[in-house]
Amino acid sequence: MGTARPLDDRLAAICDASVFAARESAGRHEYDGTIQDLSPAGVDRALAALGGPPGTPSYPDPHDEALASAAERALRVRLGELELHRSNPVWHIDNLDLSGYDREYAPAPERAAARRAHLARWPEGVDAAIEALDRVPAPLAAATLPLARGLASFVGPDSSPVHDAARHAVGRFVRHLERAVVDGPPLGALGSRNLARLLGSAEALDIDLDLMTTRVDAERDRLRRLRDQACRRLDPRAEIADTIRSLQEDHPDTDGVITEFRALVEEAVKWVAEHDLAPDHDVLVEVLPMPEAQRRALAGATWAAANEADAPGRFHVSLPLDAWSATERDQWLRTGFSRNLMANMVVHEVAPGHLSHGRAMRRATSEVRRTVLSEVFIEGWAHYCEEMALEEGFRIDPAFAVAVAQDALRRVTRFACAIGLHTGEMTINDAARRFTEDVALAGPAALHEAQRGLFDPTYGRYTWGKFAVVDLREQARRQWGPAFSLPRFHAALLNLGAPPLGLLGIALERG
């Protein structure tokens, strides 16, 4: 595994319409040094090519055909029906992103050359962005401005014609968004129908937002009970909020975050191997600070994709910014990096979560399965692993149970806020208050989570994907009977790669 095979016409059209995902998630490095033409005309050409030339046959394996069809449907909805490249700057920010070249998927000189070529095309990408982004709502422009400004970190202080042109291009992009903050439409909501289409299109199913809201609310109540019970085990006499605050006070300082995460990674990888909870146990990972332009989450993992040479994964952590006040830095560490939360983050990001999953995806034999990946399944698997690890005895400690519940409350709150923000039921301030009430986030952390819901309307995928895995696990218990085991179920699921939720049932047939 690890050697890229030629793309057929149909997969090439999917990748041409989603260059960032093809390069960064699927490891298709023929796209290194390039950008996607996200101008209106460029997007129209990409959409017209989907499906391949006339007469292109279906894939022999029905599962592969369903995967490809789902990917094509998602692109037609995102870029055709909803035209998100005209309203959401994140599409263009991702198009310019250079952080992927830091991963050791190829010799350093090759990656450096590709990075320079990509940087040289920034003016072209910004021209397309400014042409396309004619419908940016003011709240969405404000939420994405920090990410756009963060692109300047890729340019650095170097002075050359390429660097100077790139730096100037970032300035033009930022000024365009600054104008949108003032002049853009006042509402950033997609609307109920559009949100349902966006969520369901890539997952080969339809979604009923009312039914999902009911399940989300029930999950919030269940998680509150789990959290409260664990808090009472820690201190039966204390108020729940006081116990949570006490746990938040137990955190490393900024300099100690990376060191402690490295120790937690070693612990989790060893535990997963001992209990055979993932098909692959050879997880290697580097723990590093989050690149500035990627600071849209507290932490994130990247791995060697199926089409890349093997290499360690990377676990990036968003440390407090130097420009913040001491109070803001302390809030960030308390609400994001308390020691009990850090343990759960490692389960999610490393083992048996993302990086264990990444190892399994390298074994996919179908080129479709190596290329077409569902973000909802990827995040849902990692989120499922958190409570599964608690159930299986990782860190038998009420503080860890509190962390599992707290992180799950954060993610179920994301789903609630994504629905609320994009149906118009919530404002940004409403969403921030909900993160404060349900997750005990405060200050910049609560606002950061709320604003993410505007530019990442699918960030409820964590909870949605977890629901699907849990539902399938219960179906497997019934169908397999005494032959059921977690190792068998996990292997059957991950052998599919990262399929849309609507196609998960094949794991029971082939497992």
LUMGUMAR-96791 format. One line per 8 residues: number of its first residue (from 1); for each residue y, x, z of C-alpha. Coordinates in steps of 0.2 Angstrom, whole numbers. Each point is the difference from the previous one (the first is absolute). Layout:
# residues N
NUM) Y/X/Z  ...
***
This chain:
# residues 511
1) 0/0/0  18/5/-1  2/3/-19  11/-12/-10  -9/-9/-14  9/-6/-15  8/-17/1  -6/-14/-12
9) 14/-9/-8  0/-15/12  1/11/16  13/11/-9  11/-15/-2  -2/-5/18  5/17/6  14/1/-13
17) 7/-16/9  -2/8/17  3/18/-1  4/4/18  -17/-9/6  -10/8/-14  6/18/5  1/-2/19
25) -14/-12/4  -12/3/-14  3/18/-2  4/-1/-19  9/16/-2  3/-2/-19  15/-9/7  7/15/9
33) 17/4/-5  4/-17/-7  8/-16/5  -3/-17/-5  13/-9/-12  6/-13/12  14/-6/-11  -2/-18/-5
41) -6/5/-18  -12/13/7  -8/-13/12  -1/-12/-15  -10/13/-10  -11/4/14  -5/-18/4  -3/-3/-19
49) -13/14/0  -10/-7/15  -18/-5/-5  -1/13/-13  1/-1/-19  -7/-16/-8  -19/-1/1  -1/11/15
57) -17/-6/9  -2/-5/17  -8/12/12  -19/-1/1  0/-1/19  7/-17/5  8/8/16  9/12/-10
65) 6/-13/-12  7/-10/15  8/15/7  9/4/-16  5/-18/-3  7/-1/17  11/15/-3  7/-6/-16
73) 4/-17/8  9/8/14  11/11/-12  4/-16/-10  5/-9/16  10/15/8  9/6/-16  -1/-15/-12
81) 2/-16/10  9/7/15  9/15/-8  0/10/16  6/15/-9  17/-9/-2  2/-5/18  -10/13/11
89) 6/18/1  -16/6/7  -8/-1/-17  12/13/-6  0/10/16  -19/2/-2  3/5/-18  10/15/5
97) -10/5/15  -6/18/0  -10/1/17  -17/-2/-9  2/17/-7  -1/7/17  -19/-4/1  -11/14/-4
105) -9/-9/-15  3/14/-12  6/19/1  18/1/7  7/7/-16  -6/-15/-10  7/-12/13  16/9/1
113) 2/-1/-19  -4/-19/0  13/-3/14  13/9/-10  -4/-10/-15  1/-16/10  16/5/8  7/4/-17
121) -3/-19/-5  10/-7/15  16/-3/-11  -11/-10/-12  -8/-10/14  16/-4/8  8/-5/-16  -15/-13/-2
129) 2/-5/19  18/-4/-2  -3/-10/-16  -14/-9/8  7/-4/17  12/-13/-4  -7/-13/12  -1/10/17
137) 4/-12/15  13/8/12  -13/0/15  -13/9/-11  13/13/-6  5/3/18  -19/2/6  -4/12/-14
145) 16/11/0  -8/12/13  -15/3/-11  11/3/-15  11/12/9  -16/9/6  -4/4/-18  13/14/2
153) -12/9/12  -11/4/-15  14/9/-9  5/11/14  14/12/-1  -6/9/-15  13/2/-14  -6/-1/-18
161) 3/-11/-15  -15/-10/4  4/-1/19  18/-4/-3  -4/-14/-12  -13/-8/12  12/1/14  13/-9/-11
169) -12/-13/-5  -4/-4/18  18/-2/4  1/-12/-15  -15/-10/7  7/-1/17  17/-6/-6  -8/-13/-10
177) -9/-7/16  16/2/10  8/-12/-12  -14/-12/1  2/0/19  17/-7/-3  -2/-10/-16  -18/-5/-1
185) -7/-17/4  0/-4/18  -18/-6/2  -15/12/-2  -14/-13/1  -13/-1/-14  -3/-18/4  -17/-8/5
193) -7/-2/-17  4/17/-6  -6/8/16  -17/-9/-1  -1/6/-18  4/18/4  -13/0/15  -14/-8/-9
201) 1/7/-18  -7/17/4  -14/-7/11  -9/-11/-12  4/-16/10  13/-12/5  9/-1/16  6/-15/10
209) 15/6/10  -1/-15/12  -19/3/4  4/19/2  14/-3/12  -11/-11/11  -13/14/0  14/13/4
217) 6/-10/14  -17/-2/8  -3/19/-2  16/4/9  -6/-11/14  -17/8/1  8/18/0  12/-5/14
225) -15/-5/10  -9/17/-4  16/9/5  3/-9/16  -17/1/6  0/19/-3  17/1/9  -7/-9/15
233) -15/12/1  13/14/1  11/-8/13  -5/-18/6  16/-2/9  13/6/-13  9/-10/-13  -8/2/-17
241) 17/7/-7  1/12/15  -17/7/-4  4/2/-18  16/9/4  -10/11/12  -12/5/-15  15/3/-11
249) 7/13/12  -15/10/-2  4/9/-17  1/18/-6  17/7/-4  5/3/-18  -7/17/-1  -17/-5/8
257) -4/-15/-12  -8/10/-13  -10/11/12  -7/-16/9  -4/-9/-16  -11/15/-6  -10/-1/16  -3/-19/-2
265) -5/3/-18  -14/12/5  -6/-13/14  0/-15/-12  -9/9/-14  -14/6/12  -2/-17/7  -2/-9/-17
273) -13/13/-5  -10/-2/16  0/-19/-3  -3/0/-19  15/-13/-2  5/6/-17  -11/6/-15  8/17/0
281) 3/12/15  8/15/-9  18/-5/4  13/14/0  18/-3/3  17/9/2  13/-8/12  17/2/-7
289) 18/-8/2  4/-14/-12  10/4/-15  17/-7/2  -1/-11/-16  -16/-8/7  6/-5/17  -4/-18/-3
297) -14/0/13  -3/9/17  -15/9/-7  -10/1/-16  -15/9/-8  -4/7/-17  -17/6/-6  -8/9/-15
305) -2/-14/-12  -16/-2/-10  7/8/-16  6/15/10  -8/16/6  -5/-1/18  13/4/13  5/-4/18
313) 9/-17/3  17/0/7  6/-10/15  19/-2/0  10/-5/15  18/-6/0  8/10/14  17/-5/7
321) 15/6/-11  11/14/6  15/-11/-3  -5/-13/12  7/-1/17  -11/5/15  -2/-19/4  -6/-4/-18
329) -12/15/0  -7/-6/17  -2/-18/-6  -9/6/-16  -12/10/10  -3/-13/14  -3/-15/-12  -9/10/-14
337) -9/15/8  -6/-4/17  -16/9/3  -11/-16/0  8/-5/-17  -3/17/-7  -19/-2/3  0/-16/-10
345) 10/7/-14  -12/14/-2  -15/-13/-1  10/-9/-14  7/15/-10  -15/12/2  -17/-5/6  -8/-12/-3
353) 16/-7/-9  9/7/-15  -7/18/-1  -18/-6/3  3/-13/-14  8/13/-11  -16/11/1  -11/-16/-5
361) 11/-3/-15  -4/17/-7  -18/-6/-3  5/-14/-11  -9/2/-17  9/-14/-10  16/6/-7  8/-17/3
369) -5/1/18  8/18/1  16/-6/-7  3/-18/5  4/-1/18  5/-15/11  13/5/13  -4/-16/10
377) -18/6/2  5/18/4  12/-5/14  -12/-14/5  -15/11/3  11/13/10  7/-14/11  -18/-8/2
385) -6/17/6  12/-1/15  -7/-14/10  -18/4/-7  2/18/8  5/-9/17  -15/-11/-1  -11/15/-4
393) 6/10/15  13/12/-6  10/4/15  -6/-12/13  17/-2/8  11/-15/2  15/10/-6  -9/2/-17
401) -4/-19/0  19/-3/2  4/11/-14  -13/-9/-12  8/-16/5  18/6/-2  -3/8/-17  -9/-16/-6
409) 15/-10/7  12/11/-10  -11/-3/-16  -2/-19/3  19/-1/3  3/9/-17  -10/-13/-8  9/-14/9
417) 17/8/-4  -5/3/-19  -3/-18/-1  15/-5/10  12/12/-9  -6/-5/-18  -1/-18/3  18/0/7
425) -6/-5/18  6/16/8  15/12/-1  -2/18/3  7/-2/17  -13/-14/3  -14/12/-6  7/14/11
433) 0/-11/15  -18/-5/-3  -5/18/0  9/2/16  -8/-16/8  -18/3/-7  -2/18/-1  13/7/13
441) 9/10/-14  18/3/3  16/8/-8  -3/9/-17  -19/-3/1  1/-19/0  13/0/-14  -10/13/-10
449) -15/-12/0  10/-15/-4  9/8/-15  -17/6/-7  -4/-18/-2  13/-2/-13  -4/15/-11  -19/-1/3
457) -4/-19/0  -19/4/0  1/9/17  -11/-14/7  -14/8/-9  -6/8/16  -5/-16/8  -5/-9/-16
465) -12/14/-4  -7/0/18  -3/-18/-1  -10/2/-16  -11/14/7  -3/-9/16  -5/-16/-9  -12/10/-11
473) -7/9/15  -5/-17/7  -7/-6/-16  -11/16/-1  -6/-3/18  -6/-17/-6  -7/5/-17  -8/16/6
481) -6/-6/17  -10/14/9  3/12/-14  19/0/4  8/15/7  18/7/0  -5/16/-10  -9/-11/-13
489) 15/-12/-2  13/14/0  -10/10/-13  -2/-16/-11  18/-4/1  7/18/-3  -12/3/-15  11/-13/-9
497) 15/12/1  15/-11/4  -3/-17/-8  11/-15/0  -4/-12/14  -6/-13/-12  -14/12/-6  -6/6/18
505) -15/-12/-1  -10/12/-12  -2/12/15  -13/-12/7  -9/-1/-16  0/19/-4  -2/6/18
***
